[in-house]
Structures are given as structure tokens and as C-alpha cells.
Amino acid sequence: MLYFRLLSTIMLLLASVAGMAQKPLKKNEVLLFAYFKNNGQDGLHLATSPDGYQWTALNNDQSFLQPTVSNDKLMRDPCIIRGKDGLFHMVWTTSWHERGIGYASSKDLVNWSVQQNIPVMEPEPTAKNCWAPEITYDARHDQYMIYWATTIPGRFAQGETTLEGGNNHRIYYTTTKDFKTFAPSQVLYDQGFNVIDATVQPVGKRFVMFLKDETKEPVQKNLRVAFADQLTGPYGPPSAPITGKYWAEGPTAIQLGKEWLVYFDKYTEHKYGAVSSTDLEHWTDVSDRVQFPKGTRHGTVLRITKKELAQLQAKKATAAK
């Protein structure tokens, strides 16, 4: 009897912990969306929302940070997270054809550190690219996982094609505790198909990866989910598509209360979309309910305080003088 009481107590505690992950916005919080426009040549753009549906550009939709690293000097696919150290950490795609990613940090989202190039795929001389890097904090191991998509010609037979430049991506990752030293890069996700644009969120004691199936023959170009017990995997097979009969990429996800919102770039239609779920299994397209600044491209969503928003808005006032 004592065993069953103890088991019941543990189950209640686990349910309580899982419930803690269901975080509605606090009174002092708003949402921030970091994104790029055009080809990413002018850098970081930011928008804010009180509810996750209606988004307003900050700084008159002018750049908050100009890119300075790589030959191409692009800032595509910016991913910002709030680190355990209280800093905001950002990574981004610096080029279409280089083997590194960009990195910078900030205390307030206004003033940024010197931009750095992290040569994550430099040991692979034939690697074609490093696209859409993201960061997720691993609380179990007190470290950060940085992950991205790369094509290494001939590395994977499944998914090989001559279409669209012959790219056949897999998701790779590295880990770091301090953004100064990095573990050797290795494969994070390979389920036998061309995959890009992964983003990972904790859900209870597991992790969910949102990803783009980039299969070209027969064409997919849709978003799916996969699950793992550890942040670094292994992640299971992908779900059925969670997006509709349109091409989608660049997912970013947030849980608001019981609702999961996944935003994405409907890039052939030149607009943003979203799907919603309460169980990560059944999805509803809510694209007609979301409003983003014109020209928004692949970005990430995060929570910030109203004080932090005021600092960003003050920059807008300064820039407008």
C-alpha cells in the first residue's frame, strides 16, 4: 500500500512539473520575434506581440544589428534564446555556401558583443553550407546544443538528387557550456531523407523537434515533428505533415498555456503562417489569424519582459530622430 501511495505522489509531482511547462504569458511579459528580410543583408529585425497572433515591427522595421562576419556578411535565420547566464545568445546563417555560423550575445537585445564566426563544419572540407542554426539549453547537462543543416556530397545515399543544386541535408550539432569551446560536430537527425530547419523544445521529460522535410522527389516541403528522450537524441521517425498543401519552412515554436503555436515561412506565398495544437499530435491551421510585418522571413520566438521591450522601443525613438 505504501508503494502505491508513493507512486501516486510521484505521479502527481510529475504532472505538476509537466504543468509548469505550460506557461501562459505573465503580466510583465510580451513575445518577441527575431527575423530577417530579403536576403538577410541588413541584419536583425524584431517584432513584438501581446498574444502570439498580432505582431508589430520594432524600430520602424529597420535593422537592430548589421552583420559583419563571413564573406557574404548575411544574417539569415536568426535564433535568440535567453541563456542560464541571463544573456541573450544569438546564432544565424552567415552565408549560403560557408562552413561556419554567426554568434553574438547581449544583455539587453540592444547592445551586442563582437560578432564571431563559429567554424562548426570546418573539419569537413566538402561541406557545402551551414543553414538555420538554433540553440537549445540542456538543463540536464548544463550546456547548450547548437544545431543546423548541412549537405556533405556523397555522405548519405538516401535522398540524393540532382535537383536544386543536389543538396541532401542532415541536421548536425555541437555542444558548449561557454560559447568559447565547442564539442566536435556530429549528426543529430538522419531518418533517411533530406531535412532542414530543425528547432527543438522541451515537453515534459521529453523533447520535440519541429523540422522541414526537404524531400524533392516526390516533393514534400512540409513541416513534421519527432520526439526524443534526450536533447541530443536519438529522435524518432517524423510524424505526418503538420502543415497543409503549401510549401513551408523555418518553424519556430512556443507553448502558451496548453496551446502550442508553430510559426513558419510560407515562402512561395511570401507570407507567414502558423499551426496550433494542444497535444502535439492534432494540428489546426491558424494562418488566417496571424499577422506579421510584411516581408518577415525565418525567425524565432521568445519571451521578454516589458522592461526589455521598453529598451527596444527606446532605440526606435532614438533611430527616428
C-alpha positions as CSV (number, residue, x, y, z in Angstrom):
1,M,0.0,0.0,0.0
2,L,2.9,2.4,0.9
3,Y,4.4,1.7,-2.5
4,F,1.2,2.7,-4.4
5,R,0.8,5.8,-2.3
6,L,4.4,6.7,-3.0
7,L,3.9,6.0,-6.7
8,S,0.7,8.2,-6.7
9,T,2.7,11.0,-5.1
10,I,5.4,10.7,-7.7
11,M,2.9,10.8,-10.5
12,L,1.3,13.9,-9.1
13,L,4.6,15.6,-8.8
14,L,5.5,14.7,-12.4
15,A,2.1,16.0,-13.5
16,S,2.8,19.2,-11.6
17,V,6.2,19.6,-13.3
18,A,4.7,18.9,-16.7
19,G,2.1,21.6,-15.9
20,M,4.9,24.1,-15.1
21,A,5.9,23.8,-18.8
22,Q,2.5,25.2,-19.8
23,K,3.4,28.8,-19.3
24,P,0.9,31.5,-20.3
25,L,2.4,35.0,-20.6
26,K,2.9,36.7,-17.3
27,K,1.7,40.2,-16.7
28,N,5.2,41.6,-17.2
29,E,5.9,39.6,-20.4
30,V,5.4,40.0,-24.1
31,L,6.6,37.9,-27.0
32,L,9.5,38.9,-29.3
33,F,10.1,37.6,-32.8
34,A,13.6,37.8,-34.3
35,Y,13.7,37.6,-38.1
36,F,15.4,38.7,-41.3
37,K,14.1,40.3,-44.5
38,N,15.1,39.9,-48.2
39,N,18.4,38.0,-48.2
40,G,19.5,38.9,-44.7
41,Q,22.0,41.5,-45.9
42,D,20.8,44.3,-43.5
43,G,20.7,42.1,-40.3
44,L,18.4,41.6,-37.4
45,H,14.8,42.6,-37.3
46,L,12.5,42.4,-34.3
47,A,8.7,42.4,-33.8
48,T,6.6,42.1,-30.7
49,S,3.2,40.7,-29.8
50,P,1.0,40.6,-26.7
51,D,-0.8,37.4,-27.7
52,G,1.2,35.5,-30.2
53,Y,-1.1,36.3,-33.1
54,Q,-0.8,40.0,-33.9
55,W,2.8,41.1,-34.4
56,T,4.2,44.7,-34.7
57,A,7.6,45.6,-36.0
58,L,10.0,47.5,-33.8
59,N,12.4,50.3,-34.8
60,N,10.2,51.1,-37.8
61,D,11.2,47.6,-39.1
62,Q,14.8,48.8,-39.5
63,S,17.7,46.5,-38.5
64,F,18.8,46.3,-34.9
65,L,22.2,44.8,-35.8
66,Q,24.2,44.8,-39.0
67,P,26.1,41.5,-39.9
68,T,29.9,41.7,-40.0
69,V,31.1,38.1,-40.3
70,S,31.7,35.8,-43.3
71,N,32.5,36.8,-46.9
72,D,28.8,37.3,-47.6
73,K,28.0,39.2,-44.4
74,L,24.4,37.9,-44.1
75,M,22.3,37.5,-41.0
76,R,19.6,35.0,-42.1
77,D,17.5,32.7,-39.8
78,P,18.4,34.5,-36.5
79,C,17.8,32.4,-33.4
80,I,17.8,34.1,-30.0
81,I,17.5,32.4,-26.6
82,R,17.7,33.6,-23.1
83,G,20.6,31.7,-21.5
84,K,21.0,30.4,-18.0
85,D,23.6,33.1,-17.5
86,G,21.0,35.8,-18.1
87,L,22.5,36.8,-21.5
88,F,20.7,36.6,-24.8
89,H,22.6,34.3,-27.2
90,M,22.1,34.5,-30.9
91,V,23.2,32.4,-33.8
92,W,22.5,32.8,-37.5
93,T,23.2,31.8,-41.1
94,T,26.1,33.9,-42.3
95,S,26.3,32.7,-45.9
96,W,24.7,30.3,-48.5
97,H,28.0,28.5,-49.0
98,E,30.3,28.6,-46.0
99,R,31.1,26.1,-43.2
100,G,30.5,28.3,-40.2
101,I,27.7,30.1,-38.3
102,G,27.5,33.5,-36.7
103,Y,27.3,34.1,-32.9
104,A,26.8,37.1,-30.7
105,S,25.4,37.8,-27.2
106,S,23.7,40.7,-25.5
107,K,22.5,41.8,-22.0
108,D,19.6,43.8,-23.3
109,L,18.9,42.9,-27.0
110,V,20.1,46.4,-27.9
111,N,23.9,46.3,-27.4
112,W,25.6,43.2,-28.8
113,S,29.0,41.7,-28.4
114,V,31.5,41.5,-31.2
115,Q,30.2,39.0,-33.8
116,Q,32.0,35.8,-34.2
117,N,32.2,33.0,-36.7
118,I,32.0,29.5,-35.3
119,P,33.6,27.1,-37.8
120,V,31.3,24.2,-36.9
121,M,31.8,22.3,-40.2
122,E,35.4,23.3,-41.0
123,P,36.7,19.8,-40.4
124,E,34.5,18.7,-43.3
125,P,36.2,20.2,-46.4
126,T,33.4,19.2,-48.8
127,A,30.6,20.5,-46.6
128,K,28.5,22.9,-48.7
129,N,26.8,25.0,-46.1
130,C,25.6,25.6,-42.6
131,W,21.9,26.7,-42.6
132,A,19.5,27.8,-40.0
133,P,21.4,27.2,-36.7
134,E,19.4,27.1,-33.5
135,I,20.3,26.9,-29.8
136,T,18.5,24.9,-27.1
137,Y,19.6,24.8,-23.4
138,D,20.2,21.3,-22.0
139,A,19.3,21.7,-18.3
140,R,20.2,18.0,-17.5
141,H,23.8,18.5,-18.6
142,D,24.1,22.3,-18.0
143,Q,25.2,23.0,-21.6
144,Y,23.8,24.4,-24.8
145,M,23.2,22.4,-28.0
146,I,23.7,24.3,-31.3
147,Y,22.3,22.6,-34.4
148,W,22.0,23.3,-38.1
149,A,21.5,21.7,-41.5
150,T,24.5,20.8,-43.7
151,T,24.9,19.0,-47.0
152,I,28.1,16.9,-47.4
153,P,28.0,15.5,-51.0
154,G,28.0,11.7,-51.2
155,R,27.7,11.3,-47.4
156,F,24.1,9.9,-47.5
157,A,22.8,7.8,-50.3
158,Q,19.1,8.2,-49.3
159,G,17.8,11.5,-50.5
160,E,20.4,12.0,-53.2
161,T,19.1,14.2,-56.0
162,T,20.3,16.5,-58.8
163,L,17.5,18.9,-58.2
164,E,18.0,22.3,-56.5
165,G,21.8,22.1,-56.5
166,G,21.9,18.5,-55.4
167,N,21.6,19.4,-51.7
168,N,20.9,16.4,-49.3
169,H,20.9,17.9,-45.8
170,R,21.1,16.3,-42.4
171,I,20.9,18.0,-39.0
172,Y,24.2,18.3,-37.2
173,Y,25.0,19.6,-33.7
174,T,27.7,20.7,-31.3
175,T,27.6,21.4,-27.6
176,T,29.1,24.1,-25.5
177,K,29.0,25.4,-21.9
178,D,30.5,28.9,-22.5
179,F,30.3,29.6,-26.3
180,K,34.1,29.6,-26.4
181,T,34.9,25.9,-26.7
182,F,32.8,23.5,-28.7
183,A,32.5,19.7,-29.0
184,P,33.2,18.1,-32.3
185,S,30.2,18.3,-34.6
186,Q,28.1,15.2,-35.2
187,V,24.9,14.1,-36.8
188,L,21.7,14.9,-34.7
189,Y,19.0,13.8,-37.1
190,D,19.1,11.3,-40.0
191,Q,16.0,9.4,-40.9
192,G,16.9,8.7,-44.5
193,F,15.6,11.9,-46.1
194,N,16.7,15.5,-46.8
195,V,15.9,17.6,-43.7
196,I,16.5,21.2,-42.8
197,D,15.3,23.9,-40.3
198,A,15.1,21.9,-37.1
199,T,14.0,23.5,-33.8
200,V,13.7,21.7,-30.5
201,Q,11.6,22.4,-27.4
202,P,11.3,20.5,-24.1
203,V,7.9,19.0,-23.4
204,G,7.6,17.3,-20.0
205,K,10.5,14.9,-19.7
206,R,11.0,14.6,-23.5
207,F,12.0,16.8,-26.4
208,V,10.1,17.6,-29.6
209,M,11.8,18.6,-32.8
210,F,10.0,20.5,-35.4
211,L,11.6,20.1,-38.8
212,K,11.2,20.6,-42.5
213,D,11.0,17.6,-44.8
214,E,13.0,18.9,-47.8
215,T,12.5,15.8,-49.9
216,K,12.4,16.8,-53.6
217,E,11.3,13.5,-55.3
218,P,8.4,13.2,-54.7
219,V,8.3,16.8,-53.4
220,Q,7.3,17.3,-49.7
221,K,8.4,20.8,-48.5
222,N,6.3,20.4,-45.3
223,L,6.8,20.5,-41.5
224,R,6.8,17.5,-39.2
225,V,7.6,16.6,-35.6
226,A,9.9,14.0,-34.0
227,F,10.5,13.1,-30.3
228,A,13.4,12.1,-28.2
229,D,14.1,11.3,-24.5
230,Q,17.4,13.2,-24.6
231,L,18.1,16.6,-26.2
232,T,20.9,15.1,-28.2
233,G,18.7,12.3,-29.4
234,P,18.2,9.8,-30.8
235,Y,15.0,11.4,-32.3
236,G,12.4,9.0,-33.8
237,P,10.8,8.9,-37.2
238,P,8.9,12.0,-38.4
239,S,5.2,12.4,-38.0
240,A,2.8,13.0,-40.8
241,P,2.9,16.6,-42.0
242,I,1.5,19.2,-39.6
243,T,1.2,21.9,-42.3
244,G,-1.1,22.0,-45.3
245,K,-0.8,21.7,-49.1
246,Y,1.6,24.6,-49.4
247,W,5.4,24.8,-49.1
248,A,6.5,25.7,-45.5
249,E,9.9,26.2,-43.8
250,G,11.6,27.8,-40.9
251,P,9.5,26.6,-38.0
252,T,9.7,28.2,-34.5
253,A,7.5,27.1,-31.6
254,I,6.2,28.3,-28.3
255,Q,3.8,27.0,-25.7
256,L,1.3,29.5,-24.3
257,G,-0.8,27.8,-21.7
258,K,-2.0,24.5,-23.2
259,E,-1.6,25.8,-26.8
260,W,1.4,25.1,-28.9
261,L,1.9,27.7,-31.7
262,V,4.3,26.9,-34.5
263,Y,5.1,29.8,-36.9
264,F,6.6,29.2,-40.3
265,D,7.6,30.9,-43.5
266,K,5.1,30.2,-46.4
267,Y,7.9,31.2,-48.6
268,T,6.4,30.7,-52.1
269,E,3.4,32.8,-51.0
270,H,5.7,35.5,-49.4
271,K,3.8,35.5,-46.1
272,Y,3.9,33.9,-42.6
273,G,1.7,31.1,-41.4
274,A,1.0,29.2,-38.2
275,V,-0.5,25.9,-36.9
276,S,-1.8,25.3,-33.4
277,S,-2.1,22.2,-31.2
278,T,-2.8,21.2,-27.6
279,D,-1.3,17.7,-27.8
280,L,1.5,18.0,-30.5
281,E,-0.5,15.4,-32.5
282,H,-3.6,17.1,-33.8
283,W,-3.0,20.4,-35.6
284,T,-5.1,23.3,-36.8
285,D,-4.0,25.8,-39.4
286,V,-4.4,29.3,-37.9
287,S,-2.5,31.2,-40.6
288,D,-5.5,33.4,-41.3
289,R,-5.3,34.6,-37.7
290,V,-1.7,35.6,-37.5
291,Q,-0.4,39.0,-38.7
292,F,3.3,39.6,-39.2
293,P,5.3,42.6,-40.6
294,K,5.5,42.5,-44.4
295,G,8.5,40.6,-45.6
296,T,9.1,38.6,-42.4
297,R,11.4,35.6,-43.1
298,H,12.6,32.6,-41.0
299,G,12.9,33.7,-37.4
300,T,12.4,32.6,-33.7
301,V,10.0,33.5,-31.0
302,L,10.9,34.1,-27.3
303,R,9.5,35.7,-24.2
304,I,10.9,39.0,-22.9
305,T,9.9,41.4,-20.1
306,K,8.0,44.7,-20.7
307,K,11.1,46.5,-19.4
308,E,13.2,44.8,-22.1
309,L,10.6,45.8,-24.6
310,A,10.8,49.4,-23.4
311,Q,14.5,49.4,-24.0
312,L,14.0,48.2,-27.6
313,Q,11.3,50.8,-28.1
314,A,13.6,53.5,-26.8
315,K,16.0,52.5,-29.6
316,K,13.2,53.1,-32.0
317,A,12.7,56.6,-30.7
318,T,16.4,57.3,-31.0
319,A,16.5,55.9,-34.5
320,A,13.6,58.1,-35.5
321,K,15.3,61.4,-34.6
